[in-house]
Amino acid sequence: MTTSGPEAQAYRGYCLESVAASYDIVLITPGEPTWEKEFISDFEIADPDDAEALAQAGQALADRHQLAGLVTWTEWYLTQTARLARRLGLPTNSPEVMEGARNKATARTLFARHGVPSASSMTARTLLEAALAAETIGYPVVLKPAARAASIGVIRVDSAEELPDGFEFASAGARDGIESTHVLVEEFLDGPEVSVECVTYSGHTTAVAVTRKTLGDPPFFEEVAHCVDAADPLLDQVAPVAAAAVKALGINDGVQHVEMRLVNGRPCLIEVNGRVGGDMIGHLVSLATGVDLSRAAADVACGLAPDLTPTRSRAAAIRLVYPAYSGTLTERRLDGNFPWLERVSFQREVGDRLVLPQDGGDMYTARIGYLITTGASAAEAQARSAEAYRHLAVQVTPA
């Protein structure tokens, strides 16, 4: 089950291609398949947020095919996927578990109960409740929707004077939440951000790789670059905390993208996402280690033990391309040809309107594309990423 359209192709096309190499795929999608058709054998169109339509689509495919498993790499569909898998009698985590993982307030409670280091957090339904929570926790605080993703509605607030605007920004992002429409007020974790890419099978979690992240300018938390190094020494330190977080949520099977910050050198949980990481992170892991997280997700969904044996030790980096300001894209091209440039992808065409978070947008309205580079080490992959970025010509006419 997946989203459709060019954005899905740019960031999840590699997942579908990888799984199709080993499995016959039937797809539930909200729109008519286009680029997906070469990788699938059948499909049904249904809105995943419409429970009855989704159930009918799943049953229609089950009537025509012998289904072995059900998987999604879309954050918004994790709970719906679990419900449908249970209805069809397929292997799955319980819908209640996935709902808890999606609801960050529930996840924080479970982390505290199981002794997993995590940020202090309070739920706020009004500005007054947010103000009381912020005073209790202490500024600076982070405001975020309880059940969103992709940094939508996430903002840092440094003082009481900034709180009204920050609360409105987070509330706007929270309105489309499925599991919750509340806003969380959380302790600001001061330290570098990483994610741990994990695979859980029959209750045992394996940390496959660690992703180092680069964030954009505050007060927002937009991710602008990632790097995966198979030889990263940090993996041994963060792996036990990631596994403990997955266990605390009750997740027994699947692939997880576990986000945390290193506060005074110690891992502290942000959240657990029950799917392959976005921004091409699964592809970076494959380039760096040889481990295929998309295939692992399909294997586990079918009740099979995944092969997590590394077959290479390199590094890969992605640079996400954003404009300096909102406006209309008038030019975008890469000048030059580099053997270590694994791919370049543009999701915006000349003439498209770009809107940054500070102007009411998000990653879907602002991001132009990305560059992926490889190297023998993280330093080399990142240096090559910077070199390729210097040869990128992007022009935006201000609004």
BALOBA-1460 file (C-alpha; in Angstrom, 3 decimals):
// residues 399
<rec num="1" residu="m" x="0.000" y="0.000" z="0.000"/>
<rec num="2" residu="t" x="1.502" y="3.308" z="-1.058"/>
<rec num="3" residu="t" x="0.916" y="6.856" z="-2.189"/>
<rec num="4" residu="s" x="0.984" y="7.631" z="-5.901"/>
<rec num="5" residu="g" x="2.459" y="10.262" z="-8.191"/>
<rec num="6" residu="p" x="5.913" y="11.649" z="-9.054"/>
<rec num="7" residu="e" x="6.843" y="12.392" z="-5.411"/>
<rec num="8" residu="a" x="6.307" y="8.738" z="-4.546"/>
<rec num="9" residu="q" x="8.385" y="7.658" z="-7.532"/>
<rec num="10" residu="a" x="11.257" y="9.968" z="-6.607"/>
<rec num="11" residu="y" x="11.490" y="8.828" z="-2.988"/>
<rec num="12" residu="r" x="9.915" y="5.345" z="-2.883"/>
<rec num="13" residu="g" x="10.400" y="4.019" z="-6.397"/>
<rec num="14" residu="y" x="13.521" y="2.148" z="-5.308"/>
<rec num="15" residu="c" x="11.480" y="0.318" z="-2.628"/>
<rec num="16" residu="l" x="8.951" y="-0.982" z="-5.145"/>
<rec num="17" residu="e" x="11.677" y="-1.955" z="-7.609"/>
<rec num="18" residu="s" x="13.627" y="-3.826" z="-4.944"/>
<rec num="19" residu="v" x="10.638" y="-5.821" z="-3.674"/>
<rec num="20" residu="a" x="9.481" y="-6.601" z="-7.224"/>
<rec num="21" residu="a" x="12.794" y="-8.347" z="-7.870"/>
<rec num="22" residu="s" x="11.792" y="-11.077" z="-5.372"/>
<rec num="23" residu="y" x="7.994" y="-10.919" z="-5.054"/>
<rec num="24" residu="d" x="4.894" y="-10.578" z="-7.227"/>
<rec num="25" residu="i" x="3.317" y="-7.331" z="-6.049"/>
<rec num="26" residu="v" x="-0.333" y="-6.314" z="-5.990"/>
<rec num="27" residu="l" x="-0.886" y="-2.709" z="-5.003"/>
<rec num="28" residu="i" x="-3.501" y="-0.634" z="-3.206"/>
<rec num="29" residu="t" x="-3.057" y="2.982" z="-4.198"/>
<rec num="30" residu="p" x="-5.193" y="6.146" z="-3.985"/>
<rec num="31" residu="g" x="-4.625" y="6.967" z="-7.672"/>
<rec num="32" residu="e" x="-4.287" y="5.226" z="-11.018"/>
<rec num="33" residu="p" x="-0.782" y="3.641" z="-11.213"/>
<rec num="34" residu="t" x="1.620" y="5.094" z="-13.782"/>
<rec num="35" residu="w" x="5.318" y="4.448" z="-13.173"/>
<rec num="36" residu="e" x="4.391" y="1.615" z="-10.772"/>
<rec num="37" residu="k" x="2.910" y="-0.578" z="-13.531"/>
<rec num="38" residu="e" x="6.195" y="-2.205" z="-14.545"/>
<rec num="39" residu="f" x="6.668" y="-3.478" z="-10.982"/>
<rec num="40" residu="i" x="3.153" y="-4.758" z="-10.174"/>
<rec num="41" residu="s" x="0.882" y="-7.512" z="-11.433"/>
<rec num="42" residu="d" x="-2.440" y="-6.117" z="-10.208"/>
<rec num="43" residu="f" x="-3.890" y="-3.186" z="-8.269"/>
<rec num="44" residu="e" x="-6.943" y="-1.686" z="-6.614"/>
<rec num="45" residu="i" x="-7.642" y="2.018" z="-6.177"/>
<rec num="46" residu="a" x="-8.830" y="3.065" z="-2.708"/>
<rec num="47" residu="d" x="-8.380" y="5.903" z="-0.254"/>
<rec num="48" residu="p" x="-6.428" y="4.386" z="2.669"/>
<rec num="49" residu="d" x="-8.231" y="6.787" z="5.035"/>
<rec num="50" residu="d" x="-11.576" y="5.257" z="4.018"/>
<rec num="51" residu="a" x="-11.713" y="2.085" z="6.113"/>
<rec num="52" residu="e" x="-14.531" y="0.445" z="4.164"/>
<rec num="53" residu="a" x="-13.042" y="1.240" z="0.743"/>
<rec num="54" residu="l" x="-9.675" y="-0.057" z="1.903"/>
<rec num="55" residu="a" x="-11.199" y="-3.274" z="3.224"/>
<rec num="56" residu="q" x="-13.046" y="-3.846" z="-0.050"/>
<rec num="57" residu="a" x="-9.873" y="-3.248" z="-2.075"/>
<rec num="58" residu="g" x="-7.893" y="-5.648" z="0.091"/>
<rec num="59" residu="q" x="-10.549" y="-8.331" z="-0.141"/>
<rec num="60" residu="a" x="-10.778" y="-7.918" z="-3.922"/>
<rec num="61" residu="l" x="-7.048" y="-8.552" z="-4.247"/>
<rec num="62" residu="a" x="-7.244" y="-11.476" z="-1.807"/>
<rec num="63" residu="d" x="-10.001" y="-13.016" z="-3.949"/>
<rec num="64" residu="r" x="-7.789" y="-12.836" z="-7.050"/>
<rec num="65" residu="h" x="-4.410" y="-13.708" z="-5.493"/>
<rec num="66" residu="q" x="-2.896" y="-15.785" z="-2.715"/>
<rec num="67" residu="l" x="-1.531" y="-13.022" z="-0.490"/>
<rec num="68" residu="a" x="1.506" y="-13.701" z="1.735"/>
<rec num="69" residu="g" x="1.977" y="-10.316" z="3.403"/>
<rec num="70" residu="l" x="1.062" y="-6.649" z="3.446"/>
<rec num="71" residu="v" x="3.522" y="-3.776" z="3.784"/>
<rec num="72" residu="t" x="3.640" y="0.001" z="3.448"/>
<rec num="73" residu="w" x="6.521" y="2.473" z="3.557"/>
<rec num="74" residu="t" x="4.129" y="5.420" z="3.955"/>
<rec num="75" residu="e" x="3.988" y="6.840" z="7.486"/>
<rec num="76" residu="w" x="0.352" y="7.914" z="7.223"/>
<rec num="77" residu="y" x="-0.819" y="4.362" z="6.395"/>
<rec num="78" residu="l" x="0.856" y="2.296" z="9.122"/>
<rec num="79" residu="t" x="-2.205" y="1.826" z="11.311"/>
<rec num="80" residu="q" x="-4.526" y="1.229" z="8.346"/>
<rec num="81" residu="t" x="-2.113" y="-1.381" z="6.976"/>
<rec num="82" residu="a" x="-2.099" y="-3.257" z="10.279"/>
<rec num="83" residu="r" x="-5.905" y="-3.242" z="10.414"/>
<rec num="84" residu="l" x="-6.192" y="-4.540" z="6.863"/>
<rec num="85" residu="a" x="-3.550" y="-7.233" z="7.419"/>
<rec num="86" residu="r" x="-5.412" y="-8.452" z="10.502"/>
<rec num="87" residu="r" x="-8.693" y="-8.502" z="8.558"/>
<rec num="88" residu="l" x="-7.094" y="-10.561" z="5.793"/>
<rec num="89" residu="g" x="-5.382" y="-12.934" z="8.225"/>
<rec num="90" residu="l" x="-1.859" y="-11.833" z="7.279"/>
<rec num="91" residu="p" x="1.159" y="-11.409" z="9.619"/>
<rec num="92" residu="t" x="1.152" y="-8.012" z="11.331"/>
<rec num="93" residu="n" x="1.780" y="-6.001" z="14.442"/>
<rec num="94" residu="s" x="-1.503" y="-5.188" z="16.132"/>
<rec num="95" residu="p" x="-3.253" y="-1.991" z="14.967"/>
<rec num="96" residu="e" x="-3.140" y="-0.782" z="18.583"/>
<rec num="97" residu="v" x="0.653" y="-1.091" z="18.629"/>
<rec num="98" residu="m" x="1.048" y="0.803" z="15.377"/>
<rec num="99" residu="e" x="-1.402" y="3.465" z="16.552"/>
<rec num="100" residu="g" x="0.716" y="3.892" z="19.677"/>
<rec num="101" residu="a" x="3.866" y="4.255" z="17.612"/>
<rec num="102" residu="r" x="2.172" y="6.861" z="15.419"/>
<rec num="103" residu="n" x="0.889" y="8.858" z="18.417"/>
<rec num="104" residu="k" x="3.954" y="10.535" z="19.886"/>
<rec num="105" residu="a" x="2.210" y="11.228" z="23.202"/>
<rec num="106" residu="t" x="1.509" y="7.513" z="23.655"/>
<rec num="107" residu="a" x="5.058" y="6.672" z="22.595"/>
<rec num="108" residu="r" x="6.541" y="9.082" z="25.175"/>
<rec num="109" residu="t" x="4.465" y="7.408" z="27.919"/>
<rec num="110" residu="l" x="5.683" y="3.967" z="26.869"/>
<rec num="111" residu="f" x="9.304" y="5.129" z="26.687"/>
<rec num="112" residu="a" x="9.056" y="6.483" z="30.247"/>
<rec num="113" residu="r" x="7.391" y="3.307" z="31.494"/>
<rec num="114" residu="h" x="10.162" y="1.123" z="30.052"/>
<rec num="115" residu="g" x="13.074" y="3.362" z="31.018"/>
<rec num="116" residu="v" x="13.988" y="4.473" z="27.497"/>
<rec num="117" residu="p" x="15.669" y="7.930" z="27.599"/>
<rec num="118" residu="s" x="13.349" y="10.413" z="25.927"/>
<rec num="119" residu="a" x="12.370" y="14.089" z="25.978"/>
<rec num="120" residu="s" x="9.990" y="15.461" z="28.605"/>
<rec num="121" residu="s" x="6.633" y="15.982" z="26.918"/>
<rec num="122" residu="m" x="3.151" y="17.358" z="27.672"/>
<rec num="123" residu="t" x="-0.001" y="17.488" z="25.543"/>
<rec num="124" residu="a" x="-1.583" y="20.881" z="24.847"/>
<rec num="125" residu="r" x="-5.026" y="21.465" z="23.346"/>
<rec num="126" residu="t" x="-5.031" y="25.243" z="23.851"/>
<rec num="127" residu="l" x="-2.500" y="28.059" z="23.938"/>
<rec num="128" residu="l" x="-2.987" y="28.334" z="27.692"/>
<rec num="129" residu="e" x="-2.152" y="24.646" z="28.167"/>
<rec num="130" residu="a" x="0.893" y="25.100" z="25.926"/>
<rec num="131" residu="a" x="2.047" y="28.071" z="28.024"/>
<rec num="132" residu="l" x="1.700" y="26.102" z="31.254"/>
<rec num="133" residu="a" x="3.543" y="23.146" z="29.733"/>
<rec num="134" residu="a" x="6.361" y="25.353" z="28.464"/>
<rec num="135" residu="e" x="6.788" y="26.973" z="31.884"/>
<rec num="136" residu="t" x="6.867" y="23.535" z="33.514"/>
<rec num="137" residu="i" x="9.393" y="22.068" z="31.069"/>
<rec num="138" residu="g" x="11.430" y="25.261" z="30.631"/>
<rec num="139" residu="y" x="12.352" y="27.182" z="27.490"/>
<rec num="140" residu="p" x="13.448" y="26.473" z="24.841"/>
<rec num="141" residu="v" x="10.748" y="23.964" z="23.944"/>
<rec num="142" residu="v" x="9.736" y="22.131" z="20.792"/>
<rec num="143" residu="l" x="6.126" y="22.208" z="19.606"/>
<rec num="144" residu="k" x="4.980" y="19.440" z="17.277"/>
<rec num="145" residu="p" x="1.844" y="17.625" z="16.093"/>
<rec num="146" residu="a" x="1.290" y="14.413" z="18.055"/>
<rec num="147" residu="a" x="0.699" y="12.301" z="14.935"/>
<rec num="148" residu="r" x="2.418" y="13.760" z="11.884"/>
<rec num="149" residu="a" x="5.777" y="13.195" z="10.163"/>
<rec num="150" residu="a" x="8.335" y="14.783" z="7.803"/>
<rec num="151" residu="s" x="8.925" y="17.670" z="10.283"/>
<rec num="152" residu="i" x="5.464" y="19.050" z="9.448"/>
<rec num="153" residu="g" x="4.397" y="21.537" z="12.126"/>
<rec num="154" residu="v" x="7.572" y="21.117" z="14.205"/>
<rec num="155" residu="i" x="9.032" y="24.350" z="15.565"/>
<rec num="156" residu="r" x="11.381" y="25.515" z="18.326"/>
<rec num="157" residu="v" x="10.105" y="28.221" z="20.676"/>
<rec num="158" residu="d" x="12.671" y="30.083" z="22.786"/>
<rec num="159" residu="s" x="10.428" y="32.356" z="24.842"/>
<rec num="160" residu="a" x="6.868" y="33.026" z="25.962"/>
<rec num="161" residu="e" x="6.659" y="35.871" z="23.415"/>
<rec num="162" residu="e" x="7.231" y="33.376" z="20.576"/>
<rec num="163" residu="l" x="4.718" y="30.839" z="21.889"/>
<rec num="164" residu="p" x="1.466" y="32.092" z="20.243"/>
<rec num="165" residu="d" x="2.932" y="31.984" z="16.728"/>
<rec num="166" residu="g" x="4.660" y="28.676" z="17.440"/>
<rec num="167" residu="f" x="1.479" y="27.104" z="18.780"/>
<rec num="168" residu="e" x="-0.485" y="28.225" z="15.723"/>
<rec num="169" residu="f" x="2.191" y="26.756" z="13.426"/>
<rec num="170" residu="a" x="2.139" y="23.394" z="15.223"/>
<rec num="171" residu="s" x="-1.666" y="23.375" z="15.451"/>
<rec num="172" residu="a" x="-1.966" y="23.894" z="11.703"/>
<rec num="173" residu="g" x="0.221" y="20.842" z="11.144"/>
<rec num="174" residu="a" x="-1.740" y="18.795" z="13.695"/>
<rec num="175" residu="r" x="-5.158" y="19.325" z="12.146"/>
<rec num="176" residu="d" x="-4.688" y="16.552" z="9.584"/>
<rec num="177" residu="g" x="-3.460" y="13.992" z="12.119"/>
<rec num="178" residu="i" x="-5.336" y="10.678" z="12.104"/>
<rec num="179" residu="e" x="-4.299" y="9.135" z="15.419"/>
<rec num="180" residu="s" x="-4.339" y="12.520" z="17.197"/>
<rec num="181" residu="t" x="-4.874" y="16.209" z="16.415"/>
<rec num="182" residu="h" x="-3.206" y="17.426" z="19.604"/>
<rec num="183" residu="v" x="0.010" y="19.429" z="19.924"/>
<rec num="184" residu="l" x="2.919" y="18.295" z="22.077"/>
<rec num="185" residu="v" x="5.149" y="20.657" z="24.042"/>
<rec num="186" residu="e" x="8.505" y="18.966" z="24.531"/>
<rec num="187" residu="e" x="11.918" y="19.498" z="26.018"/>
<rec num="188" residu="f" x="14.437" y="20.705" z="23.439"/>
<rec num="189" residu="l" x="17.133" y="18.073" z="23.088"/>
<rec num="190" residu="d" x="20.368" y="19.957" z="22.394"/>
<rec num="191" residu="g" x="22.737" y="17.798" z="20.378"/>
<rec num="192" residu="p" x="23.362" y="16.231" z="16.951"/>
<rec num="193" residu="e" x="20.459" y="14.280" z="15.446"/>
<rec num="194" residu="v" x="20.796" y="10.752" z="14.080"/>
<rec num="195" residu="s" x="18.498" y="7.917" z="13.110"/>
<rec num="196" residu="v" x="19.037" y="4.197" z="13.556"/>
<rec num="197" residu="e" x="17.763" y="1.981" z="10.752"/>
<rec num="198" residu="c" x="16.464" y="-1.228" z="12.333"/>
<rec num="199" residu="v" x="14.823" y="-4.497" z="11.340"/>
<rec num="200" residu="t" x="12.712" y="-6.425" z="13.858"/>
<rec num="201" residu="y" x="11.776" y="-10.064" z="13.317"/>
<rec num="202" residu="s" x="9.893" y="-12.150" z="15.874"/>
<rec num="203" residu="g" x="10.654" y="-9.625" z="18.606"/>
<rec num="204" residu="h" x="14.420" y="-9.380" z="17.965"/>
<rec num="205" residu="t" x="15.678" y="-6.017" z="16.681"/>
<rec num="206" residu="t" x="18.853" y="-5.629" z="14.621"/>
<rec num="207" residu="a" x="20.342" y="-2.166" z="14.124"/>
<rec num="208" residu="v" x="21.610" y="-2.184" z="10.539"/>
<rec num="209" residu="a" x="23.030" y="1.330" z="10.172"/>
<rec num="210" residu="v" x="23.094" y="4.796" z="11.696"/>
<rec num="211" residu="t" x="22.248" y="7.911" z="9.687"/>
<rec num="212" residu="r" x="23.876" y="11.242" z="10.526"/>
<rec num="213" residu="k" x="21.565" y="14.187" z="9.811"/>
<rec num="214" residu="t" x="22.007" y="17.849" z="8.932"/>
<rec num="215" residu="l" x="19.156" y="20.200" z="9.791"/>
<rec num="216" residu="g" x="18.205" y="23.535" z="8.273"/>
<rec num="217" residu="d" x="18.103" y="26.841" z="10.109"/>
<rec num="218" residu="p" x="16.071" y="27.125" z="13.331"/>
<rec num="219" residu="p" x="13.381" y="27.454" z="14.487"/>
<rec num="220" residu="f" x="12.360" y="24.718" z="12.034"/>
<rec num="221" residu="f" x="13.655" y="21.149" z="11.909"/>
<rec num="222" residu="e" x="13.766" y="20.563" z="8.171"/>
<rec num="223" residu="e" x="16.325" y="17.883" z="7.295"/>
<rec num="224" residu="v" x="18.623" y="19.023" z="4.486"/>
<rec num="225" residu="a" x="21.194" y="16.193" z="4.330"/>
<rec num="226" residu="h" x="21.855" y="12.627" z="5.503"/>
<rec num="227" residu="c" x="24.918" y="10.393" z="5.492"/>
<rec num="228" residu="v" x="25.301" y="6.653" z="6.146"/>
<rec num="229" residu="d" x="28.719" y="5.103" z="6.781"/>
<rec num="230" residu="a" x="28.889" y="1.328" z="7.179"/>
<rec num="231" residu="a" x="31.874" y="1.762" z="9.499"/>
<rec num="232" residu="d" x="30.285" y="4.412" z="11.729"/>
<rec num="233" residu="p" x="31.469" y="3.662" z="15.305"/>
<rec num="234" residu="l" x="28.328" y="5.301" z="16.714"/>
<rec num="235" residu="l" x="26.193" y="2.302" z="15.709"/>
<rec num="236" residu="d" x="27.282" y="0.176" z="18.667"/>
<rec num="237" residu="q" x="26.369" y="2.970" z="21.093"/>
<rec num="238" residu="v" x="22.907" y="3.786" z="19.740"/>
<rec num="239" residu="a" x="21.777" y="0.272" z="18.774"/>
<rec num="240" residu="p" x="20.723" y="-0.860" z="22.297"/>
<rec num="241" residu="v" x="18.657" y="2.301" z="22.869"/>
<rec num="242" residu="a" x="16.952" y="1.929" z="19.491"/>
<rec num="243" residu="a" x="16.117" y="-1.697" z="20.219"/>
<rec num="244" residu="a" x="14.771" y="-0.777" z="23.662"/>
<rec num="245" residu="a" x="12.511" y="1.878" z="22.110"/>
<rec num="246" residu="v" x="11.104" y="-0.592" z="19.567"/>
<rec num="247" residu="k" x="10.445" y="-3.111" z="22.342"/>
<rec num="248" residu="a" x="8.795" y="-0.488" z="24.564"/>
<rec num="249" residu="l" x="6.249" y="0.193" z="21.816"/>
<rec num="250" residu="g" x="5.441" y="-3.505" z="21.512"/>
<rec num="251" residu="i" x="6.599" y="-3.801" z="17.897"/>
<rec num="252" residu="n" x="7.476" y="-7.428" z="17.080"/>
<rec num="253" residu="d" x="8.059" y="-7.255" z="13.328"/>
<rec num="254" residu="g" x="8.981" y="-4.784" z="10.606"/>
<rec num="255" residu="v" x="11.505" y="-2.127" z="9.658"/>
<rec num="256" residu="q" x="11.980" y="0.923" z="11.894"/>
<rec num="257" residu="h" x="13.508" y="4.357" z="11.424"/>
<rec num="258" residu="v" x="14.395" y="5.371" z="15.003"/>
<rec num="259" residu="e" x="15.198" y="9.064" z="15.484"/>
<rec num="260" residu="m" x="17.233" y="10.333" z="18.437"/>
<rec num="261" residu="r" x="19.573" y="13.088" z="19.530"/>
<rec num="262" residu="l" x="22.906" y="12.771" z="21.291"/>
<rec num="263" residu="v" x="22.616" y="14.937" z="24.411"/>
<rec num="264" residu="n" x="26.009" y="15.281" z="26.118"/>
<rec num="265" residu="g" x="27.022" y="12.242" z="24.091"/>
<rec num="266" residu="r" x="24.095" y="10.086" z="25.290"/>
<rec num="267" residu="p" x="21.246" y="8.893" z="23.022"/>
<rec num="268" residu="c" x="17.810" y="10.353" z="23.785"/>
<rec num="269" residu="l" x="14.728" y="9.249" z="21.818"/>
<rec num="270" residu="i" x="12.748" y="11.528" z="19.531"/>
<rec num="271" residu="e" x="10.461" y="8.950" z="17.903"/>
<rec num="272" residu="v" x="10.159" y="5.515" z="16.313"/>
<rec num="273" residu="n" x="8.788" y="5.375" z="12.766"/>
<rec num="274" residu="g" x="7.555" y="1.907" z="11.841"/>
<rec num="275" residu="r" x="8.732" y="1.880" z="8.228"/>
<rec num="276" residu="v" x="11.772" y="2.370" z="5.996"/>
<rec num="277" residu="g" x="13.231" y="5.862" z="6.513"/>
<rec num="278" residu="g" x="12.286" y="8.577" z="4.032"/>
<rec num="279" residu="d" x="14.572" y="10.856" z="2.022"/>
<rec num="280" residu="m" x="16.095" y="7.810" z="0.265"/>
<rec num="281" residu="i" x="17.714" y="6.636" z="3.519"/>
<rec num="282" residu="g" x="16.956" y="2.997" z="2.713"/>
<rec num="283" residu="h" x="18.824" y="3.436" z="-0.562"/>
<rec num="284" residu="l" x="21.776" y="5.037" z="1.250"/>
<rec num="285" residu="v" x="21.886" y="2.022" z="3.586"/>
<rec num="286" residu="s" x="21.974" y="-0.305" z="0.580"/>
<rec num="287" residu="l" x="24.762" y="1.683" z="-1.109"/>
<rec num="288" residu="a" x="26.816" y="1.741" z="2.103"/>
<rec num="289" residu="t" x="26.220" y="-1.749" z="3.538"/>
<rec num="290" residu="g" x="24.525" y="-3.846" z="0.871"/>
<rec num="291" residu="v" x="21.589" y="-4.538" z="3.204"/>
<rec num="292" residu="d" x="18.255" y="-4.092" z="1.423"/>
<rec num="293" residu="l" x="15.743" y="-2.662" z="3.922"/>
<rec num="294" residu="s" x="12.880" y="-2.706" z="1.416"/>
<rec num="295" residu="r" x="13.373" y="-6.422" z="0.783"/>
<rec num="296" residu="a" x="13.700" y="-6.969" z="4.540"/>
<rec num="297" residu="a" x="10.365" y="-5.214" z="5.103"/>
<rec num="298" residu="a" x="8.686" y="-7.480" z="2.544"/>
<rec num="299" residu="d" x="10.278" y="-10.619" z="3.989"/>
<rec num="300" residu="v" x="9.165" y="-9.812" z="7.534"/>
<rec num="301" residu="a" x="5.665" y="-8.905" z="6.337"/>
<rec num="302" residu="c" x="5.453" y="-12.395" z="4.850"/>
<rec num="303" residu="g" x="6.682" y="-14.023" z="8.058"/>
<rec num="304" residu="l" x="10.155" y="-14.799" z="6.700"/>
<rec num="305" residu="a" x="13.527" y="-14.153" z="8.357"/>
<rec num="306" residu="p" x="15.302" y="-11.309" z="6.490"/>
<rec num="307" residu="d" x="18.901" y="-11.506" z="5.288"/>
<rec num="308" residu="l" x="20.731" y="-8.651" z="7.059"/>
<rec num="309" residu="t" x="24.279" y="-9.692" z="6.173"/>
<rec num="310" residu="p" x="26.385" y="-6.676" z="5.066"/>
<rec num="311" residu="t" x="28.037" y="-7.184" z="1.682"/>
<rec num="312" residu="r" x="29.994" y="-3.928" z="1.428"/>
<rec num="313" residu="s" x="31.521" y="-1.239" z="3.637"/>
<rec num="314" residu="r" x="31.273" y="2.215" z="2.095"/>
<rec num="315" residu="a" x="29.433" y="5.498" z="2.667"/>
<rec num="316" residu="a" x="26.636" y="7.333" z="0.894"/>
<rec num="317" residu="a" x="25.244" y="10.844" z="1.316"/>
<rec num="318" residu="i" x="22.168" y="12.729" z="0.132"/>
<rec num="319" residu="r" x="21.833" y="16.498" z="-0.181"/>
<rec num="320" residu="l" x="18.246" y="17.764" z="-0.318"/>
<rec num="321" residu="v" x="17.843" y="20.871" z="-2.438"/>
<rec num="322" residu="y" x="15.800" y="23.774" z="-1.052"/>
<rec num="323" residu="p" x="15.482" y="27.385" z="-2.210"/>
<rec num="324" residu="a" x="16.835" y="30.205" z="-0.068"/>
<rec num="325" residu="y" x="13.403" y="31.872" z="-0.144"/>
<rec num="326" residu="s" x="9.871" y="31.175" z="-1.370"/>
<rec num="327" residu="g" x="9.012" y="32.024" z="-4.947"/>
<rec num="328" residu="t" x="8.765" y="30.640" z="-8.475"/>
<rec num="329" residu="l" x="11.390" y="28.207" z="-9.772"/>
<rec num="330" residu="t" x="12.907" y="29.651" z="-12.962"/>
<rec num="331" residu="e" x="15.960" y="27.411" z="-13.431"/>
<rec num="332" residu="r" x="17.282" y="24.112" z="-12.104"/>
<rec num="333" residu="r" x="20.086" y="22.050" z="-13.614"/>
<rec num="334" residu="l" x="23.333" y="20.298" z="-12.719"/>
<rec num="335" residu="d" x="26.432" y="21.293" z="-14.658"/>
<rec num="336" residu="g" x="29.014" y="18.526" z="-14.955"/>
<rec num="337" residu="n" x="29.281" y="14.737" z="-14.855"/>
<rec num="338" residu="f" x="30.786" y="13.003" z="-11.817"/>
<rec num="339" residu="p" x="31.421" y="9.247" z="-11.526"/>
<rec num="340" residu="w" x="30.653" y="9.291" z="-7.792"/>
<rec num="341" residu="l" x="27.301" y="11.047" z="-8.278"/>
<rec num="342" residu="e" x="24.950" y="8.093" z="-7.872"/>
<rec num="343" residu="r" x="21.873" y="10.043" z="-8.926"/>
<rec num="344" residu="v" x="20.286" y="13.461" z="-9.195"/>
<rec num="345" residu="s" x="16.517" y="13.891" z="-9.039"/>
<rec num="346" residu="f" x="14.305" y="16.954" z="-9.442"/>
<rec num="347" residu="q" x="10.714" y="16.950" z="-8.178"/>
<rec num="348" residu="r" x="9.930" y="20.526" z="-9.196"/>
<rec num="349" residu="e" x="9.685" y="21.901" z="-12.713"/>
<rec num="350" residu="v" x="10.495" y="25.388" z="-13.952"/>
<rec num="351" residu="g" x="7.439" y="27.519" z="-13.264"/>
<rec num="352" residu="d" x="6.506" y="25.693" z="-10.048"/>
<rec num="353" residu="r" x="5.722" y="27.696" z="-6.917"/>
<rec num="354" residu="l" x="7.981" y="26.931" z="-3.927"/>
<rec num="355" residu="v" x="6.788" y="27.688" z="-0.390"/>
<rec num="356" residu="l" x="9.132" y="27.333" z="2.618"/>
<rec num="357" residu="p" x="7.875" y="26.405" z="6.128"/>
<rec num="358" residu="q" x="8.214" y="29.972" z="7.408"/>
<rec num="359" residu="d" x="5.780" y="31.027" z="4.693"/>
<rec num="360" residu="g" x="3.235" y="28.310" z="5.441"/>
<rec num="361" residu="g" x="4.714" y="25.440" z="3.438"/>
<rec num="362" residu="d" x="6.585" y="22.218" z="4.183"/>
<rec num="363" residu="m" x="8.964" y="19.777" z="2.509"/>
<rec num="364" residu="y" x="6.354" y="18.920" z="-0.117"/>
<rec num="365" residu="t" x="5.920" y="22.542" z="-1.196"/>
<rec num="366" residu="a" x="9.534" y="23.662" z="-0.917"/>
<rec num="367" residu="r" x="11.926" y="20.863" z="-1.837"/>
<rec num="368" residu="i" x="13.323" y="20.999" z="-5.373"/>
<rec num="369" residu="g" x="15.143" y="17.658" z="-5.479"/>
<rec num="370" residu="y" x="18.219" y="15.809" z="-4.243"/>
<rec num="371" residu="l" x="21.739" y="14.614" z="-5.034"/>
<rec num="372" residu="i" x="23.210" y="11.270" z="-3.881"/>
<rec num="373" residu="t" x="26.964" y="10.697" z="-3.730"/>
<rec num="374" residu="t" x="29.113" y="7.772" z="-2.599"/>
<rec num="375" residu="g" x="32.605" y="7.381" z="-1.183"/>
<rec num="376" residu="a" x="34.928" y="5.162" z="0.809"/>
<rec num="377" residu="s" x="34.083" y="7.099" z="3.990"/>
<rec num="378" residu="a" x="31.515" y="9.558" z="5.285"/>
<rec num="379" residu="a" x="33.975" y="12.416" z="4.886"/>
<rec num="380" residu="e" x="34.561" y="11.552" z="1.227"/>
<rec num="381" residu="a" x="30.862" y="11.058" z="0.426"/>
<rec num="382" residu="q" x="29.959" y="14.377" z="2.085"/>
<rec num="383" residu="a" x="32.815" y="16.249" z="0.392"/>
<rec num="384" residu="r" x="31.597" y="14.930" z="-2.963"/>
<rec num="385" residu="s" x="28.065" y="15.970" z="-2.065"/>
<rec num="386" residu="a" x="29.289" y="19.521" z="-1.416"/>
<rec num="387" residu="e" x="31.198" y="19.476" z="-4.714"/>
<rec num="388" residu="a" x="28.137" y="18.358" z="-6.689"/>
<rec num="389" residu="y" x="25.993" y="20.949" z="-4.913"/>
<rec num="390" residu="r" x="28.374" y="23.701" z="-6.046"/>
<rec num="391" residu="h" x="27.655" y="22.706" z="-9.649"/>
<rec num="392" residu="l" x="23.914" y="22.932" z="-9.156"/>
<rec num="393" residu="a" x="22.268" y="25.956" z="-10.771"/>
<rec num="394" residu="v" x="18.998" y="26.922" z="-9.092"/>
<rec num="395" residu="q" x="17.181" y="30.206" z="-9.648"/>
<rec num="396" residu="v" x="14.023" y="31.330" z="-7.843"/>
<rec num="397" residu="t" x="12.068" y="34.513" z="-8.437"/>
<rec num="398" residu="p" x="10.880" y="35.824" z="-5.056"/>
<rec num="399" residu="a" x="7.169" y="35.950" z="-4.377"/>
